[in-house]
């Protein structure tokens, strides 16, 4: 992964430097994709925007990756176009490329929720959270994903999101810059074969991330949410990995995290192509700290002394999006200071 992070700049797609990206940008990039990729429109959003399926590779192991089912979560979409640049480039790292493309059959669905992207909000144009529509299938976007999973029958699936910047990795000062989940596929916390594969892959990725963002990897709790696509996909026997891009110090547009995401996705594809995940201890997955909600502030001033009604007191002061909090923030962190 380290190498992918080092060479990232050569493959970065221009014009996607902010978190808000539009469907027309994606449409124009898709149009210009080189012949390595086969593009098929897989359907339309509520507001008639095209949703694309992008295929590459000739291998036997099918891998599906979808991004931005929440419209304001663009980091992975931006990283996917960087990954496309890497996969299509000539020259250096030919062996990596050959391994991925000869072993894997890749289907990418970037920006599953183009209307949400246009309005920069989580839900689709009807205000429905697509990630709670895996059973009822009210939304066209949810139906598209459902049908693609059923017809493609992926061995591995990647469900790519962004999370709030204020999650810390466990009880710590450290932002949960990347969070994973190998969703459960049933009410009992059973570890099916495919969930085990997802956990093994996460264990491998976490180990490689630790030197880059020490302590900065978290996992979601495995509370079962049957309406979510991760759970549903896991129940279809596809080893499903949810990856959340999170906050990092002084990274409001998630540029650093986009680079990480590029490295994670390429590394994950290499690991699957070479089947290296099989040697990983799945149980180590449970040692990854949980996402802690609101564990960070934008700014934190410790041990400030105030006087009220003639009495002096000392407290920590945390500021989050112009909201101010007072209290004991000993174990909390802030995004403007490492
Ligand atoms: Zn999301």
py3Dmol code that shows the C-alpha trace and the ligand (Angstrom):
import py3Dmol

protein = """\
ATOM      1  CA  UNK A   1       0.000   0.000   0.000  1.00  0.00           C
ATOM      2  CA  UNK A   2       2.884   2.331   0.846  1.00  0.00           C
ATOM      3  CA  UNK A   3       3.992   2.321  -2.797  1.00  0.00           C
ATOM      4  CA  UNK A   4       0.505   3.157  -4.045  1.00  0.00           C
ATOM      5  CA  UNK A   5       0.361   6.118  -1.668  1.00  0.00           C
ATOM      6  CA  UNK A   6       3.768   7.341  -2.840  1.00  0.00           C
ATOM      7  CA  UNK A   7       2.910   7.251  -6.533  1.00  0.00           C
ATOM      8  CA  UNK A   8      -0.605   8.606  -6.064  1.00  0.00           C
ATOM      9  CA  UNK A   9      -0.027  12.099  -7.516  1.00  0.00           C
ATOM     10  CA  UNK A  10       0.706  10.651 -10.954  1.00  0.00           C
ATOM     11  CA  UNK A  11      -2.778   9.173 -11.142  1.00  0.00           C
ATOM     12  CA  UNK A  12      -4.881  11.838  -9.454  1.00  0.00           C
ATOM     13  CA  UNK A  13      -7.844  12.945 -11.588  1.00  0.00           C
ATOM     14  CA  UNK A  14      -7.897  16.710 -12.085  1.00  0.00           C
ATOM     15  CA  UNK A  15     -10.935  18.804 -11.220  1.00  0.00           C
ATOM     16  CA  UNK A  16     -12.223  16.700  -8.324  1.00  0.00           C
ATOM     17  CA  UNK A  17     -10.497  18.473  -5.467  1.00  0.00           C
ATOM     18  CA  UNK A  18     -13.596  19.384  -3.487  1.00  0.00           C
ATOM     19  CA  UNK A  19     -16.081  17.136  -1.712  1.00  0.00           C
ATOM     20  CA  UNK A  20     -18.896  18.403  -3.878  1.00  0.00           C
ATOM     21  CA  UNK A  21     -18.737  16.787  -7.289  1.00  0.00           C
ATOM     22  CA  UNK A  22     -21.466  16.670  -9.879  1.00  0.00           C
ATOM     23  CA  UNK A  23     -22.920  14.013 -12.074  1.00  0.00           C
ATOM     24  CA  UNK A  24     -21.869  15.900 -15.222  1.00  0.00           C
ATOM     25  CA  UNK A  25     -18.216  15.594 -14.131  1.00  0.00           C
ATOM     26  CA  UNK A  26     -18.632  11.856 -13.699  1.00  0.00           C
ATOM     27  CA  UNK A  27     -20.483  11.571 -17.037  1.00  0.00           C
ATOM     28  CA  UNK A  28     -17.714  13.413 -18.870  1.00  0.00           C
ATOM     29  CA  UNK A  29     -14.965  11.318 -17.230  1.00  0.00           C
ATOM     30  CA  UNK A  30     -16.839   8.103 -18.024  1.00  0.00           C
ATOM     31  CA  UNK A  31     -17.097   9.169 -21.671  1.00  0.00           C
ATOM     32  CA  UNK A  32     -13.329   9.584 -21.849  1.00  0.00           C
ATOM     33  CA  UNK A  33     -12.434   6.253 -20.248  1.00  0.00           C
ATOM     34  CA  UNK A  34      -9.963   4.264 -22.356  1.00  0.00           C
ATOM     35  CA  UNK A  35     -10.820   1.019 -24.139  1.00  0.00           C
ATOM     36  CA  UNK A  36      -9.724  -1.085 -21.157  1.00  0.00           C
ATOM     37  CA  UNK A  37     -13.097  -0.239 -19.627  1.00  0.00           C
ATOM     38  CA  UNK A  38     -16.483  -1.290 -20.923  1.00  0.00           C
ATOM     39  CA  UNK A  39     -19.147   1.191 -19.890  1.00  0.00           C
ATOM     40  CA  UNK A  40     -22.791   0.208 -19.705  1.00  0.00           C
ATOM     41  CA  UNK A  41     -25.503   2.474 -18.339  1.00  0.00           C
ATOM     42  CA  UNK A  42     -27.164   0.266 -15.708  1.00  0.00           C
ATOM     43  CA  UNK A  43     -30.154   2.528 -15.146  1.00  0.00           C
ATOM     44  CA  UNK A  44     -31.306   6.009 -14.218  1.00  0.00           C
ATOM     45  CA  UNK A  45     -31.888   7.939 -11.032  1.00  0.00           C
ATOM     46  CA  UNK A  46     -35.251   9.461 -10.072  1.00  0.00           C
ATOM     47  CA  UNK A  47     -34.260  12.669 -11.894  1.00  0.00           C
ATOM     48  CA  UNK A  48     -33.128  10.686 -14.965  1.00  0.00           C
ATOM     49  CA  UNK A  49     -29.399  10.887 -14.443  1.00  0.00           C
ATOM     50  CA  UNK A  50     -27.459   7.939 -15.851  1.00  0.00           C
ATOM     51  CA  UNK A  51     -25.875   5.445 -13.479  1.00  0.00           C
ATOM     52  CA  UNK A  52     -22.899   3.653 -14.990  1.00  0.00           C
ATOM     53  CA  UNK A  53     -21.529   0.149 -14.719  1.00  0.00           C
ATOM     54  CA  UNK A  54     -17.836   0.090 -15.632  1.00  0.00           C
ATOM     55  CA  UNK A  55     -16.233  -3.280 -16.320  1.00  0.00           C
ATOM     56  CA  UNK A  56     -12.557  -4.208 -16.560  1.00  0.00           C
ATOM     57  CA  UNK A  57     -10.513  -7.380 -16.261  1.00  0.00           C
ATOM     58  CA  UNK A  58     -10.728 -10.891 -17.650  1.00  0.00           C
ATOM     59  CA  UNK A  59     -10.300 -12.944 -14.468  1.00  0.00           C
ATOM     60  CA  UNK A  60     -12.589 -15.454 -12.817  1.00  0.00           C
ATOM     61  CA  UNK A  61     -13.026 -13.658  -9.465  1.00  0.00           C
ATOM     62  CA  UNK A  62     -15.821 -11.126  -9.692  1.00  0.00           C
ATOM     63  CA  UNK A  63     -15.452  -7.962  -7.594  1.00  0.00           C
ATOM     64  CA  UNK A  64     -18.134  -5.276  -7.372  1.00  0.00           C
ATOM     65  CA  UNK A  65     -17.404  -1.778  -6.046  1.00  0.00           C
ATOM     66  CA  UNK A  66     -20.082   0.889  -5.655  1.00  0.00           C
ATOM     67  CA  UNK A  67     -19.665   4.397  -4.295  1.00  0.00           C
ATOM     68  CA  UNK A  68     -21.692   7.419  -3.220  1.00  0.00           C
ATOM     69  CA  UNK A  69     -25.036   5.770  -2.531  1.00  0.00           C
ATOM     70  CA  UNK A  70     -25.140   8.725  -0.146  1.00  0.00           C
ATOM     71  CA  UNK A  71     -24.976  11.777  -2.387  1.00  0.00           C
ATOM     72  CA  UNK A  72     -22.744  13.936  -0.191  1.00  0.00           C
ATOM     73  CA  UNK A  73     -20.121  11.197   0.269  1.00  0.00           C
ATOM     74  CA  UNK A  74     -17.852  11.645  -2.733  1.00  0.00           C
ATOM     75  CA  UNK A  75     -14.393  10.638  -1.517  1.00  0.00           C
ATOM     76  CA  UNK A  76     -14.514   7.091  -2.869  1.00  0.00           C
ATOM     77  CA  UNK A  77     -15.971   8.198  -6.216  1.00  0.00           C
ATOM     78  CA  UNK A  78     -12.998  10.530  -6.630  1.00  0.00           C
ATOM     79  CA  UNK A  79     -10.599   7.753  -5.604  1.00  0.00           C
ATOM     80  CA  UNK A  80     -12.209   5.323  -8.072  1.00  0.00           C
ATOM     81  CA  UNK A  81     -11.397   7.630 -10.989  1.00  0.00           C
ATOM     82  CA  UNK A  82      -7.809   7.798  -9.696  1.00  0.00           C
ATOM     83  CA  UNK A  83      -7.784   3.980  -9.610  1.00  0.00           C
ATOM     84  CA  UNK A  84      -9.056   3.921 -13.227  1.00  0.00           C
ATOM     85  CA  UNK A  85      -6.084   6.111 -14.213  1.00  0.00           C
ATOM     86  CA  UNK A  86      -3.706   3.668 -12.555  1.00  0.00           C
ATOM     87  CA  UNK A  87      -5.302   0.614 -14.170  1.00  0.00           C
ATOM     88  CA  UNK A  88      -5.205   2.158 -17.645  1.00  0.00           C
ATOM     89  CA  UNK A  89      -1.703   3.646 -17.462  1.00  0.00           C
ATOM     90  CA  UNK A  90       1.144   2.097 -19.434  1.00  0.00           C
ATOM     91  CA  UNK A  91       4.599   1.470 -18.030  1.00  0.00           C
ATOM     92  CA  UNK A  92       5.456   1.231 -14.359  1.00  0.00           C
ATOM     93  CA  UNK A  93       3.856  -1.381 -12.118  1.00  0.00           C
ATOM     94  CA  UNK A  94       2.758  -3.469 -15.096  1.00  0.00           C
ATOM     95  CA  UNK A  95       2.905  -6.602 -13.001  1.00  0.00           C
ATOM     96  CA  UNK A  96       0.458  -5.232 -10.445  1.00  0.00           C
ATOM     97  CA  UNK A  97      -1.899  -4.193 -13.218  1.00  0.00           C
ATOM     98  CA  UNK A  98      -1.594  -7.535 -14.994  1.00  0.00           C
ATOM     99  CA  UNK A  99      -2.280  -9.442 -11.805  1.00  0.00           C
ATOM    100  CA  UNK A 100      -5.409  -7.422 -11.027  1.00  0.00           C
ATOM    101  CA  UNK A 101      -6.772  -7.479 -14.568  1.00  0.00           C
ATOM    102  CA  UNK A 102      -5.974 -11.130 -15.305  1.00  0.00           C
ATOM    103  CA  UNK A 103      -7.316 -12.524 -12.019  1.00  0.00           C
ATOM    104  CA  UNK A 104     -10.317 -10.280 -11.429  1.00  0.00           C
ATOM    105  CA  UNK A 105     -13.502  -9.387 -13.253  1.00  0.00           C
ATOM    106  CA  UNK A 106     -14.231  -5.881 -11.957  1.00  0.00           C
ATOM    107  CA  UNK A 107     -17.535  -4.031 -11.983  1.00  0.00           C
ATOM    108  CA  UNK A 108     -17.508  -0.458 -10.677  1.00  0.00           C
ATOM    109  CA  UNK A 109     -20.637   1.616 -10.057  1.00  0.00           C
ATOM    110  CA  UNK A 110     -19.377   5.089  -9.141  1.00  0.00           C
ATOM    111  CA  UNK A 111     -21.940   7.602  -7.854  1.00  0.00           C
ATOM    112  CA  UNK A 112     -24.946   5.347  -7.337  1.00  0.00           C
ATOM    113  CA  UNK A 113     -26.937   8.376  -6.134  1.00  0.00           C
ATOM    114  CA  UNK A 114     -26.325  11.141  -8.713  1.00  0.00           C
ATOM    115  CA  UNK A 115     -29.397  13.162  -7.620  1.00  0.00           C
ATOM    116  CA  UNK A 116     -28.134  13.211  -4.044  1.00  0.00           C
ATOM    117  CA  UNK A 117     -24.742  14.323  -5.384  1.00  0.00           C
ATOM    118  CA  UNK A 118     -26.388  17.132  -7.342  1.00  0.00           C
ATOM    119  CA  UNK A 119     -28.276  18.357  -4.258  1.00  0.00           C
ATOM    120  CA  UNK A 120     -25.314  17.466  -2.011  1.00  0.00           C
ATOM    121  CA  UNK A 121     -27.319  15.452   0.429  1.00  0.00           C
ATOM    122  CA  UNK A 122     -27.401  11.902   1.712  1.00  0.00           C
ATOM    123  CA  UNK A 123     -30.759  10.746   0.360  1.00  0.00           C
ATOM    124  CA  UNK A 124     -32.054  10.343  -3.184  1.00  0.00           C
ATOM    125  CA  UNK A 125     -34.383  12.847  -4.885  1.00  0.00           C
ATOM    126  CA  UNK A 126     -37.362  11.453  -2.956  1.00  0.00           C
ATOM    127  CA  UNK A 127     -35.613  11.945   0.371  1.00  0.00           C
ATOM    128  CA  UNK A 128     -35.121   8.191   0.810  1.00  0.00           C
ATOM    129  CA  UNK A 129     -31.898   6.769   2.204  1.00  0.00           C
ATOM    130  CA  UNK A 130     -30.936   4.188  -0.430  1.00  0.00           C
ATOM    131  CA  UNK A 131     -28.996   2.309   2.223  1.00  0.00           C
ATOM    132  CA  UNK A 132     -32.250   1.527   4.039  1.00  0.00           C
ATOM    133  CA  UNK A 133     -33.993   0.357   0.879  1.00  0.00           C
ATOM    134  CA  UNK A 134     -32.349  -3.027   0.296  1.00  0.00           C
ATOM    135  CA  UNK A 135     -35.531  -4.954   1.172  1.00  0.00           C
ATOM    136  CA  UNK A 136     -38.371  -2.737   0.018  1.00  0.00           C
ATOM    137  CA  UNK A 137     -36.611  -1.514  -3.157  1.00  0.00           C
ATOM    138  CA  UNK A 138     -38.706   1.629  -3.488  1.00  0.00           C
ATOM    139  CA  UNK A 139     -35.929   3.626  -5.141  1.00  0.00           C
ATOM    140  CA  UNK A 140     -34.701   3.069  -8.710  1.00  0.00           C
ATOM    141  CA  UNK A 141     -31.138   3.437  -7.415  1.00  0.00           C
ATOM    142  CA  UNK A 142     -31.655   0.677  -4.850  1.00  0.00           C
ATOM    143  CA  UNK A 143     -33.223  -1.586  -7.487  1.00  0.00           C
ATOM    144  CA  UNK A 144     -30.246  -1.014  -9.785  1.00  0.00           C
ATOM    145  CA  UNK A 145     -27.783  -2.053  -7.103  1.00  0.00           C
ATOM    146  CA  UNK A 146     -29.915  -5.031  -6.090  1.00  0.00           C
ATOM    147  CA  UNK A 147     -30.162  -6.247  -9.699  1.00  0.00           C
ATOM    148  CA  UNK A 148     -26.450  -5.769 -10.351  1.00  0.00           C
ATOM    149  CA  UNK A 149     -25.524  -7.779  -7.248  1.00  0.00           C
ATOM    150  CA  UNK A 150     -27.903 -10.583  -8.240  1.00  0.00           C
ATOM    151  CA  UNK A 151     -26.804 -10.754 -11.869  1.00  0.00           C
ATOM    152  CA  UNK A 152     -23.050 -10.217 -11.330  1.00  0.00           C
ATOM    153  CA  UNK A 153     -22.820 -12.489  -8.251  1.00  0.00           C
ATOM    154  CA  UNK A 154     -19.630 -10.909  -6.929  1.00  0.00           C
ATOM    155  CA  UNK A 155     -17.208 -12.902  -4.827  1.00  0.00           C
ATOM    156  CA  UNK A 156     -16.230  -9.615  -3.094  1.00  0.00           C
ATOM    157  CA  UNK A 157     -18.265  -6.421  -2.784  1.00  0.00           C
ATOM    158  CA  UNK A 158     -17.098  -2.982  -1.655  1.00  0.00           C
ATOM    159  CA  UNK A 159     -19.640  -0.547  -0.259  1.00  0.00           C
ATOM    160  CA  UNK A 160     -17.881   2.826  -0.224  1.00  0.00           C
ATOM    161  CA  UNK A 161     -18.941   5.719   1.994  1.00  0.00           C
ATOM    162  CA  UNK A 162     -17.819   8.820   3.895  1.00  0.00           C
ATOM    163  CA  UNK A 163     -18.444   9.308   7.596  1.00  0.00           C
ATOM    164  CA  UNK A 164     -18.582  12.416   9.785  1.00  0.00           C
ATOM    165  CA  UNK A 165     -15.205  13.871  10.706  1.00  0.00           C
ATOM    166  CA  UNK A 166     -15.917  13.754  14.441  1.00  0.00           C
ATOM    167  CA  UNK A 167     -15.600  10.004  14.976  1.00  0.00           C
ATOM    168  CA  UNK A 168     -12.529   8.996  16.906  1.00  0.00           C
ATOM    169  CA  UNK A 169     -10.964   5.557  16.699  1.00  0.00           C
ATOM    170  CA  UNK A 170     -12.098   4.115  20.030  1.00  0.00           C
ATOM    171  CA  UNK A 171     -11.589   6.197  23.190  1.00  0.00           C
ATOM    172  CA  UNK A 172      -8.701   8.262  21.871  1.00  0.00           C
ATOM    173  CA  UNK A 173      -7.721  11.655  20.457  1.00  0.00           C
ATOM    174  CA  UNK A 174      -7.224  10.115  17.052  1.00  0.00           C
ATOM    175  CA  UNK A 175      -9.636  10.637  14.164  1.00  0.00           C
ATOM    176  CA  UNK A 176     -11.163   7.490  12.652  1.00  0.00           C
ATOM    177  CA  UNK A 177      -9.727   8.378   9.266  1.00  0.00           C
ATOM    178  CA  UNK A 178     -10.743   5.021   7.834  1.00  0.00           C
ATOM    179  CA  UNK A 179     -13.502   2.824   9.236  1.00  0.00           C
ATOM    180  CA  UNK A 180     -14.365  -0.676   8.097  1.00  0.00           C
ATOM    181  CA  UNK A 181     -17.225  -3.064   8.578  1.00  0.00           C
ATOM    182  CA  UNK A 182     -17.678  -6.656   7.543  1.00  0.00           C
ATOM    183  CA  UNK A 183     -21.456  -6.528   7.922  1.00  0.00           C
ATOM    184  CA  UNK A 184     -23.204  -9.469   9.560  1.00  0.00           C
ATOM    185  CA  UNK A 185     -25.647 -11.310   7.355  1.00  0.00           C
ATOM    186  CA  UNK A 186     -28.136 -12.382   9.989  1.00  0.00           C
ATOM    187  CA  UNK A 187     -29.500 -11.595  13.424  1.00  0.00           C
ATOM    188  CA  UNK A 188     -27.103 -13.969  15.099  1.00  0.00           C
ATOM    189  CA  UNK A 189     -23.567 -12.718  14.911  1.00  0.00           C
ATOM    190  CA  UNK A 190     -22.610 -15.690  12.849  1.00  0.00           C
ATOM    191  CA  UNK A 191     -19.394 -15.640  10.894  1.00  0.00           C
ATOM    192  CA  UNK A 192     -20.247 -17.076   7.525  1.00  0.00           C
ATOM    193  CA  UNK A 193     -17.503 -18.044   5.067  1.00  0.00           C
ATOM    194  CA  UNK A 194     -17.920 -14.891   3.074  1.00  0.00           C
ATOM    195  CA  UNK A 195     -18.021 -12.647   6.157  1.00  0.00           C
ATOM    196  CA  UNK A 196     -14.813 -14.335   7.290  1.00  0.00           C
ATOM    197  CA  UNK A 197     -13.173 -13.484   3.951  1.00  0.00           C
ATOM    198  CA  UNK A 198     -14.268  -9.852   4.364  1.00  0.00           C
ATOM    199  CA  UNK A 199     -12.821  -9.803   7.911  1.00  0.00           C
ATOM    200  CA  UNK A 200      -9.540 -11.308   6.702  1.00  0.00           C
ATOM    201  CA  UNK A 201      -9.225  -8.680   4.004  1.00  0.00           C
ATOM    202  CA  UNK A 202      -9.903  -5.908   6.551  1.00  0.00           C
ATOM    203  CA  UNK A 203      -7.251  -7.352   8.887  1.00  0.00           C
ATOM    204  CA  UNK A 204      -4.684  -7.203   6.064  1.00  0.00           C
ATOM    205  CA  UNK A 205      -5.649  -3.643   5.112  1.00  0.00           C
ATOM    206  CA  UNK A 206      -5.640  -2.457   8.732  1.00  0.00           C
ATOM    207  CA  UNK A 207      -2.105  -3.780   9.248  1.00  0.00           C
ATOM    208  CA  UNK A 208      -0.879  -1.840   6.232  1.00  0.00           C
ATOM    209  CA  UNK A 209      -2.703   1.316   7.264  1.00  0.00           C
ATOM    210  CA  UNK A 210      -1.262   1.442  10.794  1.00  0.00           C
ATOM    211  CA  UNK A 211       2.167   2.848   9.813  1.00  0.00           C
ATOM    212  CA  UNK A 212       0.407   5.514   7.694  1.00  0.00           C
ATOM    213  CA  UNK A 213      -2.307   6.585  10.178  1.00  0.00           C
ATOM    214  CA  UNK A 214      -1.205   5.120  13.526  1.00  0.00           C
ATOM    215  CA  UNK A 215      -4.295   4.299  15.578  1.00  0.00           C
ATOM    216  CA  UNK A 216      -6.524   5.933  12.962  1.00  0.00           C
ATOM    217  CA  UNK A 217      -8.515   2.891  11.823  1.00  0.00           C
ATOM    218  CA  UNK A 218     -11.870   2.029  13.394  1.00  0.00           C
ATOM    219  CA  UNK A 219     -14.720  -0.347  12.726  1.00  0.00           C
ATOM    220  CA  UNK A 220     -18.474   0.006  12.911  1.00  0.00           C
ATOM    221  CA  UNK A 221     -20.350  -2.035  15.440  1.00  0.00           C
ATOM    222  CA  UNK A 222     -21.884  -5.141  13.894  1.00  0.00           C
ATOM    223  CA  UNK A 223     -25.444  -4.351  14.869  1.00  0.00           C
ATOM    224  CA  UNK A 224     -27.586  -5.992  12.220  1.00  0.00           C
ATOM    225  CA  UNK A 225     -29.496  -3.652   9.882  1.00  0.00           C
ATOM    226  CA  UNK A 226     -31.350  -5.858   7.395  1.00  0.00           C
ATOM    227  CA  UNK A 227     -32.450  -2.885   5.275  1.00  0.00           C
ATOM    228  CA  UNK A 228     -28.836  -1.918   4.508  1.00  0.00           C
ATOM    229  CA  UNK A 229     -27.178  -3.084   1.310  1.00  0.00           C
ATOM    230  CA  UNK A 230     -23.998  -4.248   3.045  1.00  0.00           C
ATOM    231  CA  UNK A 231     -25.955  -6.742   5.137  1.00  0.00           C
ATOM    232  CA  UNK A 232     -28.086  -7.768   2.175  1.00  0.00           C
ATOM    233  CA  UNK A 233     -25.063  -8.246  -0.065  1.00  0.00           C
ATOM    234  CA  UNK A 234     -23.320 -10.294   2.647  1.00  0.00           C
ATOM    235  CA  UNK A 235     -26.458 -12.456   2.838  1.00  0.00           C
ATOM    236  CA  UNK A 236     -26.113 -13.112  -0.918  1.00  0.00           C
ATOM    237  CA  UNK A 237     -22.786 -14.832  -0.156  1.00  0.00           C
ATOM    238  CA  UNK A 238     -20.654 -11.959  -1.415  1.00  0.00           C
ATOM    239  CA  UNK A 239     -17.785 -11.122   0.950  1.00  0.00           C
ATOM    240  CA  UNK A 240     -18.796  -7.535   1.645  1.00  0.00           C
ATOM    241  CA  UNK A 241     -16.504  -4.819   2.959  1.00  0.00           C
ATOM    242  CA  UNK A 242     -17.782  -1.390   3.923  1.00  0.00           C
ATOM    243  CA  UNK A 243     -15.133   1.323   3.828  1.00  0.00           C
ATOM    244  CA  UNK A 244     -15.774   4.761   5.277  1.00  0.00           C
ATOM    245  CA  UNK A 245     -13.540   7.730   4.527  1.00  0.00           C
ATOM    246  CA  UNK A 246     -13.392   9.792   7.693  1.00  0.00           C
ATOM    247  CA  UNK A 247     -11.775  12.915   9.085  1.00  0.00           C
ATOM    248  CA  UNK A 248      -8.100  13.761   9.249  1.00  0.00           C
ATOM    249  CA  UNK A 249      -6.165  16.756  10.525  1.00  0.00           C
ATOM    250  CA  UNK A 250      -6.690  19.868   8.390  1.00  0.00           C
ATOM    251  CA  UNK A 251      -8.253  17.895   5.563  1.00  0.00           C
ATOM    252  CA  UNK A 252     -11.663  19.538   4.988  1.00  0.00           C
ATOM    253  CA  UNK A 253     -11.929  18.389   1.353  1.00  0.00           C
ATOM    254  CA  UNK A 254     -10.771  14.869   2.214  1.00  0.00           C
ATOM    255  CA  UNK A 255      -7.800  15.053  -0.196  1.00  0.00           C
ATOM    256  CA  UNK A 256      -5.539  13.060   2.103  1.00  0.00           C
ATOM    257  CA  UNK A 257      -8.246  10.477   2.709  1.00  0.00           C
ATOM    258  CA  UNK A 258      -8.918  10.225  -1.027  1.00  0.00           C
ATOM    259  CA  UNK A 259      -5.259   9.296  -1.482  1.00  0.00           C
ATOM    260  CA  UNK A 260      -5.585   6.699   1.283  1.00  0.00           C
ATOM    261  CA  UNK A 261      -8.698   5.331  -0.368  1.00  0.00           C
ATOM    262  CA  UNK A 262      -6.778   4.975  -3.660  1.00  0.00           C
ATOM    263  CA  UNK A 263      -4.098   2.967  -1.842  1.00  0.00           C
ATOM    264  CA  UNK A 264      -6.621   0.849   0.052  1.00  0.00           C
ATOM    265  CA  UNK A 265      -8.618  -0.074  -3.050  1.00  0.00           C
ATOM    266  CA  UNK A 266      -5.568  -1.015  -5.127  1.00  0.00           C
ATOM    267  CA  UNK A 267      -4.087  -2.969  -2.240  1.00  0.00           C
ATOM    268  CA  UNK A 268      -7.405  -4.754  -1.676  1.00  0.00           C
ATOM    269  CA  UNK A 269      -7.575  -5.725  -5.355  1.00  0.00           C
ATOM    270  CA  UNK A 270      -3.978  -7.042  -5.217  1.00  0.00           C
ATOM    271  CA  UNK A 271      -4.746  -9.079  -2.092  1.00  0.00           C
ATOM    272  CA  UNK A 272      -7.877 -10.587  -3.657  1.00  0.00           C
ATOM    273  CA  UNK A 273      -6.094 -11.264  -6.970  1.00  0.00           C
ATOM    274  CA  UNK A 274      -3.326 -13.168  -5.172  1.00  0.00           C
ATOM    275  CA  UNK A 275      -5.729 -14.684  -2.579  1.00  0.00           C
ATOM    276  CA  UNK A 276      -3.353 -13.488   0.151  1.00  0.00           C
ATOM    277  CA  UNK A 277      -6.257 -12.846   2.523  1.00  0.00           C
ATOM    278  CA  UNK A 278      -6.638 -16.566   3.252  1.00  0.00           C
ATOM    279  CA  UNK A 279      -3.656 -16.534   5.616  1.00  0.00           C
ATOM    280  CA  UNK A 280      -5.019 -13.633   7.722  1.00  0.00           C
ATOM    281  CA  UNK A 281      -6.395 -14.278  11.233  1.00  0.00           C
ATOM    282  CA  UNK A 282     -10.055 -13.248  10.930  1.00  0.00           C
ATOM    283  CA  UNK A 283     -10.400 -12.839  14.736  1.00  0.00           C
ATOM    284  CA  UNK A 284      -7.989  -9.858  14.676  1.00  0.00           C
ATOM    285  CA  UNK A 285     -10.857  -7.951  13.089  1.00  0.00           C
ATOM    286  CA  UNK A 286     -12.497  -7.710  16.526  1.00  0.00           C
ATOM    287  CA  UNK A 287      -9.406  -6.001  17.969  1.00  0.00           C
ATOM    288  CA  UNK A 288      -9.910  -2.950  15.746  1.00  0.00           C
ATOM    289  CA  UNK A 289     -11.340  -0.165  17.958  1.00  0.00           C
ATOM    290  CA  UNK A 290     -14.934   0.907  17.401  1.00  0.00           C
ATOM    291  CA  UNK A 291     -15.922   4.229  15.923  1.00  0.00           C
ATOM    292  CA  UNK A 292     -16.655   6.607  18.802  1.00  0.00           C
ATOM    293  CA  UNK A 293     -19.303   9.165  17.895  1.00  0.00           C
ATOM    294  CA  UNK A 294     -18.385  12.832  18.497  1.00  0.00           C
ATOM    295  CA  UNK A 295     -14.948  11.969  19.908  1.00  0.00           C
ATOM    296  CA  UNK A 296     -13.397  15.009  18.220  1.00  0.00           C
ATOM    297  CA  UNK A 297     -13.854  18.734  17.899  1.00  0.00           C
ATOM    298  CA  UNK A 298     -12.704  21.149  15.243  1.00  0.00           C
ATOM    299  CA  UNK A 299     -10.845  23.025  17.950  1.00  0.00           C
ATOM    300  CA  UNK A 300     -10.135  22.091  21.561  1.00  0.00           C
ATOM    301  CA  UNK A 301      -8.704  24.328  24.285  1.00  0.00           C
ATOM    302  CA  UNK A 302      -7.791  22.445  27.423  1.00  0.00           C
ATOM    303  CA  UNK A 303      -7.967  23.646  31.006  1.00  0.00           C
ATOM    304  CA  UNK A 304      -9.472  27.101  30.455  1.00  0.00           C
ATOM    305  CA  UNK A 305     -10.283  29.044  33.589  1.00  0.00           C
ATOM    306  CA  UNK A 306     -13.462  31.113  33.870  1.00  0.00           C
ATOM    307  CA  UNK A 307     -15.054  33.118  36.625  1.00  0.00           C
ATOM    308  CA  UNK A 308     -18.814  33.078  37.174  1.00  0.00           C
ATOM    309  CA  UNK A 309     -20.528  34.823  40.096  1.00  0.00           C
ATOM    310  CA  UNK A 310     -17.151  35.309  41.716  1.00  0.00           C
ATOM    311  CA  UNK A 311     -16.309  31.593  41.561  1.00  0.00           C
ATOM    312  CA  UNK A 312     -13.519  30.403  39.344  1.00  0.00           C
ATOM    313  CA  UNK A 313     -13.625  27.062  37.543  1.00  0.00           C
ATOM    314  CA  UNK A 314     -11.500  25.302  34.995  1.00  0.00           C
ATOM    315  CA  UNK A 315     -12.806  23.280  32.084  1.00  0.00           C
ATOM    316  CA  UNK A 316     -11.913  22.103  28.603  1.00  0.00           C
ATOM    317  CA  UNK A 317     -13.645  23.936  25.748  1.00  0.00           C
ATOM    318  CA  UNK A 318     -14.404  22.136  22.493  1.00  0.00           C
ATOM    319  CA  UNK A 319     -15.789  23.778  19.365  1.00  0.00           C
ATOM    320  CA  UNK A 320     -17.546  21.813  16.679  1.00  0.00           C
ATOM    321  CA  UNK A 321     -18.941  23.656  13.644  1.00  0.00           C
ATOM    322  CA  UNK A 322     -19.418  26.777  15.708  1.00  0.00           C
ATOM    323  CA  UNK A 323     -21.130  24.875  18.514  1.00  0.00           C
ATOM    324  CA  UNK A 324     -19.218  25.174  21.770  1.00  0.00           C
ATOM    325  CA  UNK A 325     -19.014  22.554  24.488  1.00  0.00           C
ATOM    326  CA  UNK A 326     -17.537  22.707  27.985  1.00  0.00           C
ATOM    327  CA  UNK A 327     -16.466  19.728  30.071  1.00  0.00           C
ATOM    328  CA  UNK A 328     -13.797  17.119  30.671  1.00  0.00           C
ATOM    329  CA  UNK A 329     -12.385  16.335  27.244  1.00  0.00           C
ATOM    330  CA  UNK A 330      -9.282  14.571  28.479  1.00  0.00           C
ATOM    331  CA  UNK A 331      -9.733  11.689  26.040  1.00  0.00           C
ATOM    332  CA  UNK A 332     -11.036  13.808  23.148  1.00  0.00           C
ATOM    333  CA  UNK A 333      -9.078  15.156  20.182  1.00  0.00           C
ATOM    334  CA  UNK A 334      -9.294  18.036  17.715  1.00  0.00           C
ATOM    335  CA  UNK A 335      -8.970  18.158  13.953  1.00  0.00           C
ATOM    336  CA  UNK A 336      -6.838  21.317  13.878  1.00  0.00           C
ATOM    337  CA  UNK A 337      -4.011  19.808  15.921  1.00  0.00           C
ATOM    338  CA  UNK A 338      -2.217  16.499  15.674  1.00  0.00           C
TER     339      UNK A 338
END
"""
ligand_1 = """\
1
ZN
Zn -22.851 6.680 3.679
"""
view = py3Dmol.view(width=600, height=400)
view.addModel(protein, "pdb")
view.setStyle({"model": 0}, {"cartoon": {"style": "trace"}})
view.addModel(ligand_1, "xyz")
view.setStyle({"model": 1}, {"stick": {}})
view.zoomTo()
view.show()
